Amino acid sequence: MEQSFIMIKPDGVQRGLVGEVICRFEKKGFHLKGLKLMNVERNFAEKHYEELNTKPFFEKLIEYIISGPVVAMIWEGKNVVTTGRKIIGATNPSESAPGTIRGDFAVEMGRNVIHGSDSVQSAKKEIALWFPDGPVNWQSSISHWVYE
Protein backbone atom coordinates (compact mmCIF):
# COMPACT_ATOMS: atom_id res chain seq x y z
CA MET A 1 0.00 0.00 0.00
CA GLU A 2 1.06 3.56 -0.70
CA GLN A 3 1.81 6.04 2.08
CA SER A 4 1.60 9.83 2.27
CA PHE A 5 2.85 12.44 4.69
CA ILE A 6 0.19 14.87 5.89
CA MET A 7 0.88 17.80 8.22
CA ILE A 8 -1.70 20.00 9.87
CA LYS A 9 0.00 23.38 9.98
CA PRO A 10 0.00 25.74 12.99
CA ASP A 11 -3.16 27.57 11.87
CA GLY A 12 -5.05 24.27 11.57
CA VAL A 13 -3.93 23.19 15.03
CA GLN A 14 -4.75 26.57 16.59
CA ARG A 15 -8.19 26.60 14.95
CA GLY A 16 -9.07 23.15 16.31
CA LEU A 17 -9.22 21.41 12.91
CA VAL A 18 -7.12 18.35 13.81
CA GLY A 19 -10.12 16.09 14.40
CA GLU A 20 -11.84 17.29 11.22
CA VAL A 21 -8.77 16.52 9.10
CA ILE A 22 -8.29 13.08 10.64
CA CYS A 23 -12.00 12.36 10.21
CA ARG A 24 -11.91 13.13 6.48
CA PHE A 25 -8.99 10.78 5.84
CA GLU A 26 -10.51 8.03 7.99
CA LYS A 27 -13.92 8.34 6.35
CA LYS A 28 -12.26 7.96 2.95
CA GLY A 29 -10.90 4.61 4.13
CA PHE A 30 -7.25 5.48 4.68
CA HIS A 31 -5.34 4.10 7.65
CA LEU A 32 -3.39 6.22 10.12
CA LYS A 33 0.12 4.79 10.48
CA GLY A 34 1.85 7.59 12.39
CA LEU A 35 0.84 10.68 14.36
CA LYS A 36 2.65 13.21 16.48
CA LEU A 37 2.07 16.72 17.78
CA MET A 38 5.28 18.70 17.78
CA ASN A 39 6.92 22.09 17.69
CA VAL A 40 9.16 22.37 14.64
CA GLU A 41 12.68 23.75 15.00
CA ARG A 42 13.95 26.17 12.34
CA ASN A 43 16.64 23.81 10.97
CA PHE A 44 14.11 21.01 10.66
CA ALA A 45 11.60 23.27 8.85
CA GLU A 46 14.33 24.43 6.47
CA LYS A 47 15.19 20.82 5.70
CA HIS A 48 11.54 19.93 5.07
CA TYR A 49 11.09 22.87 2.68
CA GLU A 50 14.63 22.82 1.22
CA GLU A 51 13.38 22.62 -2.40
CA LEU A 52 11.72 26.02 -1.87
CA ASN A 53 14.76 27.79 -0.40
CA THR A 54 15.23 30.03 -3.46
CA LYS A 55 11.62 31.22 -3.48
CA PRO A 56 10.87 34.74 -2.21
CA PHE A 57 8.32 33.41 0.30
CA PHE A 58 10.73 30.87 1.87
CA GLU A 59 11.54 32.86 5.04
CA LYS A 60 7.88 33.70 5.66
CA LEU A 61 6.97 30.02 5.21
CA ILE A 62 9.61 28.92 7.72
CA GLU A 63 8.45 31.52 10.27
CA TYR A 64 4.89 30.29 9.83
CA ILE A 65 5.72 26.59 10.30
CA ILE A 66 7.74 27.23 13.47
CA SER A 67 5.13 29.62 14.91
CA GLY A 68 3.18 26.90 16.72
CA PRO A 69 2.70 23.16 16.98
CA VAL A 70 1.95 21.00 13.94
CA VAL A 71 0.44 17.53 13.68
CA ALA A 72 2.56 15.22 11.52
CA MET A 73 0.88 12.07 10.17
CA ILE A 74 1.45 9.08 7.94
CA TRP A 75 -1.61 7.87 6.05
CA GLU A 76 -1.75 4.63 4.09
CA GLY A 77 -4.06 3.39 1.34
CA LYS A 78 -4.51 2.84 -2.35
CA ASN A 79 -3.56 6.04 -4.26
CA VAL A 80 -3.38 7.93 -0.95
CA VAL A 81 -1.03 10.60 -2.34
CA THR A 82 -3.24 11.59 -5.28
CA THR A 83 -6.50 11.15 -3.40
CA GLY A 84 -5.10 12.93 -0.34
CA ARG A 85 -4.25 15.95 -2.49
CA LYS A 86 -7.84 15.99 -3.72
CA ILE A 87 -9.14 15.85 -0.14
CA ILE A 88 -6.80 18.73 0.77
CA GLY A 89 -7.62 20.96 -2.23
CA ALA A 90 -5.54 23.41 -4.25
CA THR A 91 -2.64 25.20 -2.56
CA ASN A 92 -4.42 28.50 -3.13
CA PRO A 93 -7.62 28.31 -1.07
CA SER A 94 -9.50 30.55 -3.53
CA GLU A 95 -8.93 27.83 -6.15
CA SER A 96 -9.95 25.00 -3.80
CA ALA A 97 -13.33 23.41 -4.36
CA PRO A 98 -15.94 23.43 -1.59
CA GLY A 99 -15.77 20.13 0.22
CA THR A 100 -11.97 20.10 0.29
CA ILE A 101 -10.14 20.96 3.50
CA ARG A 102 -8.70 24.18 2.07
CA GLY A 103 -11.92 24.99 0.24
CA ASP A 104 -13.88 24.71 3.48
CA PHE A 105 -11.42 26.17 6.00
CA ALA A 106 -8.74 28.34 4.38
CA VAL A 107 -8.88 31.88 3.01
CA GLU A 108 -5.24 32.81 2.32
CA MET A 109 -2.38 30.81 0.82
CA GLY A 110 -0.18 31.74 3.76
CA ARG A 111 -2.66 30.10 6.15
CA ASN A 112 -3.84 27.09 4.19
CA VAL A 113 -4.23 24.67 7.13
CA ILE A 114 -2.50 21.56 5.76
CA HIS A 115 0.42 20.10 3.84
CA GLY A 116 0.29 16.88 1.85
CA SER A 117 2.93 15.02 -0.12
CA ASP A 118 2.73 15.83 -3.83
CA SER A 119 4.20 12.53 -5.07
CA VAL A 120 5.03 9.06 -3.82
CA GLN A 121 8.72 9.98 -3.97
CA SER A 122 8.28 13.12 -1.85
CA ALA A 123 6.07 11.13 0.57
CA LYS A 124 8.90 8.65 1.15
CA LYS A 125 11.35 11.50 1.73
CA GLU A 126 9.02 13.37 4.09
CA ILE A 127 8.06 10.27 6.06
CA ALA A 128 11.73 9.37 6.51
CA LEU A 129 12.43 12.90 7.79
CA TRP A 130 9.45 13.23 10.13
CA PHE A 131 9.22 9.58 11.25
CA PRO A 132 12.77 8.19 11.29
CA ASP A 133 11.54 5.07 13.13
CA GLY A 134 9.00 4.47 10.37
CA PRO A 135 5.25 3.96 10.53
CA VAL A 136 3.41 1.98 13.15
CA ASN A 137 2.91 -1.56 11.88
CA TRP A 138 -0.75 -2.57 12.23
CA GLN A 139 -3.56 -3.76 9.98
CA SER A 140 -7.07 -2.38 10.07
CA SER A 141 -9.83 -4.91 10.59
CA ILE A 142 -12.03 -3.00 8.12
CA SER A 143 -9.68 -3.19 5.12
CA HIS A 144 -11.81 -5.85 3.44
CA TRP A 145 -14.76 -3.42 3.56
CA VAL A 146 -12.72 -0.74 1.75
CA TYR A 147 -10.61 -2.72 -0.72
CA GLU A 148 -11.57 -5.51 -3.10
VENCORBEL-V713388 format. One line per field, one symbol per residue. burial: I if it has 24 or more other C-alpha atoms within 12 Angstrom, else O. A space follows every 50 residues. Layout:
burial = ???
//
This chain:
burial = OIIIIIIIIIIIIOOOIIOIIIOIIIOIIIIIIIIOOIOIOOOOIIOIIO OOOOOOOOOOIIOIIIOOIIIIIIIIIOIIIOIIIIIIIIIIIOOIOOOI IIIIIIOOIIIIIIIIIIOIOOIIIIIOOIIOOOIOOOOOOOOOOOOO
//
